[in-house]
Amino acid sequence: MVNLSVNVNKIATLRNARGGNLPNVLQVALDCEKFGANGITVHPRPDERHITRDDVYTLRPALHTEFNIEGFPDERYMEIVLQVKPHQATLVPDAPGVLTSSQGWPIAENREFLCNIVERLKDAGIRVSIFVDALEERVRQAASVGADRVELYTGPYAEMFSHDPEKAVEPYRQAALVAHSEGLGLNAGHDLNLLNLRYFKDNVPYLDEVSIGHALISDALYLGLEHTIAAYQKCLE
């Protein structure tokens, strides 16, 4: 079974549009767990345009499933993560102000930086996943800096899927095989949805976890949150 981690950033975006606490991010996260999610993901960006620092501190003691905090590992991120100690920290190479994570780490150019970050997180007992493009050399580089897992950036897969699913998934299958050979766990995320998720899961071996937010919350507008989570879990059976 592949774990489904629900990214609740979009819930926070909706709340922040009006201020106040509606919708309530904590309640939605707890409901996601109740409806079958295996974990909750947040990405507390420096501008706090969706998930805030306070959200992270509120969520951690209340959740019953795995907690994953994504982000660029600057000192603000590291302070939050080392205090909260989630089950997993996912390192993404986002510059401040970018709209969304749209590429993996150029690990060779950031090797010393990432080695230091990974060491600090693992010393605190936190599993480390590095966000990478589906390139075999990037997966090997992630292993070489001490990561426990890689998260494959699936934007290109989603973009190509409707035209040529076999071609779209092949780099991910190869990257998964390399990750397994290097002793890495395997996550995936970005633009996975009800149309392309099952094919990805069926054709990418050794997959541990998918992190899905935007598409899942969008589907929930029509299907309701409980039915949407059930539909995504069905794709992962």
C-alpha positions as CSV (number, residue, x, y, z in Angstrom):
1,M,0.0,0.0,0.0
2,V,1.3,3.5,-0.9
3,N,0.7,6.1,1.7
4,L,-1.4,9.2,0.9
5,S,-0.2,12.4,2.5
6,V,-2.7,15.2,2.1
7,N,-1.2,18.7,1.7
8,V,-3.5,21.2,3.4
9,N,-1.8,24.3,2.1
10,K,-4.9,25.2,0.0
11,I,-7.1,25.1,3.0
12,A,-4.9,27.7,4.6
13,T,-5.0,29.7,1.4
14,L,-8.8,29.8,1.5
15,R,-8.8,30.8,5.2
16,N,-6.3,33.5,4.7
17,A,-8.3,35.1,1.9
18,R,-10.8,36.3,4.5
19,G,-8.9,36.2,7.7
20,G,-10.3,34.5,10.8
21,N,-10.3,30.8,11.1
22,L,-12.7,29.5,8.4
23,P,-12.0,26.9,7.2
24,N,-10.2,25.6,10.2
25,V,-6.9,24.1,9.1
26,L,-6.6,21.9,12.1
27,Q,-10.1,20.5,11.8
28,V,-9.6,19.8,8.1
29,A,-6.4,18.0,8.8
30,L,-8.0,15.9,11.5
31,D,-10.9,15.1,9.2
32,C,-8.4,14.1,6.5
33,E,-7.0,11.6,8.9
34,K,-10.5,10.4,9.9
35,F,-11.4,9.9,6.2
36,G,-8.3,7.7,5.6
37,A,-5.3,9.9,4.9
38,N,-2.0,8.3,6.0
39,G,-0.3,11.6,6.7
40,I,-0.5,15.4,6.5
41,T,1.9,17.7,4.6
42,V,2.4,21.4,5.1
43,H,4.7,23.9,3.4
44,P,5.2,27.0,5.6
45,R,6.6,29.5,3.2
46,P,8.4,32.7,4.5
47,D,5.5,35.0,3.4
48,E,2.9,32.8,5.2
49,R,0.5,33.1,2.3
50,H,-1.0,29.8,3.3
51,I,0.4,27.7,6.1
52,T,1.8,29.8,9.0
53,R,4.3,29.0,11.7
54,D,1.5,28.9,14.2
55,D,-0.3,26.3,12.1
56,V,2.7,24.1,12.2
57,Y,2.9,24.3,16.0
58,T,-0.9,23.7,16.3
59,L,-0.9,20.7,14.0
60,R,2.0,18.7,15.4
61,P,0.6,17.6,18.8
62,A,-2.9,17.0,17.4
63,L,-2.2,14.8,14.5
64,H,-2.3,11.0,14.7
65,T,-0.7,10.1,11.4
66,E,2.6,11.1,9.8
67,F,3.5,14.8,9.7
68,N,5.7,16.0,6.8
69,I,7.0,19.6,6.6
70,E,8.2,20.8,3.2
71,G,10.3,23.8,2.6
72,F,13.5,25.5,1.5
73,P,15.9,24.7,4.4
74,D,16.9,28.2,5.4
75,E,17.3,29.0,9.1
76,R,13.6,29.9,9.6
77,Y,12.6,26.5,8.2
78,M,15.3,24.7,10.2
79,E,14.2,26.5,13.4
80,I,10.6,25.4,12.9
81,V,11.4,21.8,12.0
82,L,14.0,21.2,14.7
83,Q,11.5,22.5,17.3
84,V,8.5,20.7,16.0
85,K,10.3,17.4,15.0
86,P,7.9,16.1,12.3
87,H,8.3,12.5,11.1
88,Q,9.7,13.8,7.8
89,A,11.3,16.9,6.4
90,T,11.1,17.3,2.7
91,L,13.7,19.7,1.3
92,V,12.7,21.7,-1.8
93,P,14.8,24.2,-3.7
94,D,12.2,27.0,-3.8
95,A,13.4,30.5,-3.9
96,P,11.4,33.0,-1.8
97,G,8.2,34.1,-3.5
98,V,7.9,31.3,-6.0
99,L,4.3,30.2,-6.7
100,T,4.9,26.4,-6.3
101,S,7.7,23.9,-6.3
102,S,8.5,23.3,-10.0
103,Q,11.9,21.7,-10.1
104,G,14.1,19.4,-8.1
105,W,17.4,20.2,-6.4
106,P,20.6,20.7,-8.4
107,I,22.4,18.6,-5.8
108,A,25.9,18.8,-7.1
109,E,25.9,22.6,-6.9
110,N,24.5,22.5,-3.4
111,R,26.3,19.4,-2.0
112,E,28.0,21.0,1.0
113,F,24.9,22.9,2.0
114,L,22.7,19.8,1.7
115,C,25.1,17.5,3.6
116,N,25.0,19.9,6.5
117,I,21.3,20.3,6.5
118,V,20.7,16.5,6.2
119,E,23.1,15.8,9.1
120,R,21.3,18.3,11.4
121,L,17.9,16.9,10.7
122,K,18.9,13.3,11.0
123,D,20.7,14.1,14.3
124,A,17.3,15.3,15.5
125,G,15.7,12.0,14.5
126,I,13.9,13.4,11.5
127,R,13.6,11.4,8.3
128,V,14.9,13.5,5.4
129,S,13.5,13.4,1.8
130,I,15.0,15.5,-1.0
131,F,12.9,16.8,-3.8
132,V,14.5,15.8,-7.1
133,D,13.8,15.5,-10.8
134,A,13.4,12.0,-12.2
135,L,17.0,11.7,-13.2
136,E,19.1,8.7,-12.2
137,E,22.1,10.8,-11.3
138,R,20.1,13.1,-9.1
139,V,18.8,10.2,-7.2
140,R,22.3,8.9,-6.6
141,Q,23.4,12.3,-5.6
142,A,20.6,12.5,-3.0
143,A,21.9,9.2,-1.5
144,S,25.4,10.6,-1.4
145,V,24.4,13.5,0.8
146,G,22.7,11.2,3.3
147,A,19.0,11.5,2.4
148,D,16.7,8.8,3.6
149,R,14.2,9.3,0.7
150,V,13.8,11.2,-2.5
151,E,10.5,12.8,-3.6
152,L,10.2,12.6,-7.4
153,Y,8.9,15.8,-9.0
154,T,6.0,14.6,-11.1
155,G,5.1,17.7,-12.9
156,P,6.6,16.5,-16.2
157,Y,4.8,13.2,-15.8
158,A,1.4,14.9,-15.4
159,E,2.0,17.1,-18.3
160,M,2.9,14.3,-20.7
161,F,0.5,11.7,-19.3
162,S,-2.5,12.3,-21.6
163,H,-0.4,12.2,-24.7
164,D,1.9,9.3,-24.0
165,P,1.6,7.7,-20.6
166,E,4.3,5.0,-21.2
167,K,6.9,7.6,-22.2
168,A,5.8,9.9,-19.3
169,V,6.3,7.3,-16.6
170,E,9.5,5.6,-17.9
171,P,12.0,8.1,-16.3
172,Y,10.2,7.6,-13.0
173,R,10.3,3.9,-13.2
174,Q,14.1,4.1,-13.8
175,A,14.6,6.6,-11.0
176,A,12.7,4.3,-8.7
177,L,14.9,1.4,-9.5
178,V,18.0,3.5,-8.8
179,A,16.5,4.8,-5.5
180,H,15.9,1.2,-4.4
181,S,19.4,0.1,-5.4
182,E,20.8,3.0,-3.3
183,G,18.7,2.1,-0.3
184,L,16.4,5.2,-0.6
185,G,12.7,5.3,0.2
186,L,10.6,6.8,-2.6
187,N,8.0,9.6,-2.5
188,A,6.4,11.5,-5.3
189,G,4.4,14.6,-5.7
190,H,3.2,17.5,-7.9
191,D,0.1,17.5,-10.2
192,L,-0.8,13.9,-9.4
193,N,-4.6,13.5,-9.6
194,L,-7.4,11.0,-10.0
195,L,-6.7,10.7,-13.8
196,N,-3.0,9.9,-13.6
197,L,-2.3,8.5,-10.1
198,R,-3.3,4.8,-10.6
199,Y,-1.1,4.5,-13.7
200,F,1.8,6.1,-11.9
201,K,1.4,3.8,-8.9
202,D,1.1,0.7,-11.1
203,N,4.2,1.5,-13.1
204,V,6.6,2.9,-10.5
205,P,8.0,0.3,-8.2
206,Y,8.9,0.7,-4.6
207,L,6.7,3.8,-4.1
208,D,6.3,4.6,-0.4
209,E,4.2,7.8,-0.4
210,V,2.5,10.4,-2.6
211,S,1.9,13.9,-1.4
212,I,-1.2,15.6,-3.0
213,G,-2.8,18.9,-2.2
214,H,-4.1,21.1,-5.0
215,A,-5.8,18.5,-7.1
216,L,-7.3,16.7,-4.1
217,I,-8.7,19.8,-2.6
218,S,-10.1,20.9,-6.0
219,D,-11.8,17.5,-6.4
220,A,-13.3,17.9,-2.9
221,L,-15.2,20.9,-4.0
222,Y,-17.3,18.6,-6.2
223,L,-17.0,15.2,-4.4
224,G,-16.7,16.2,-0.8
225,L,-13.5,15.6,1.2
226,E,-14.4,12.2,2.5
227,H,-15.3,10.8,-0.9
228,T,-12.3,12.4,-2.5
229,I,-9.8,10.9,-0.1
230,A,-11.5,7.5,-0.6
231,A,-11.2,7.9,-4.4
232,Y,-7.4,8.7,-4.1
233,Q,-6.9,5.8,-1.8
234,K,-8.6,3.5,-4.3
235,C,-6.1,4.6,-6.9
236,L,-3.3,3.5,-4.5
237,E,-4.7,0.1,-3.6
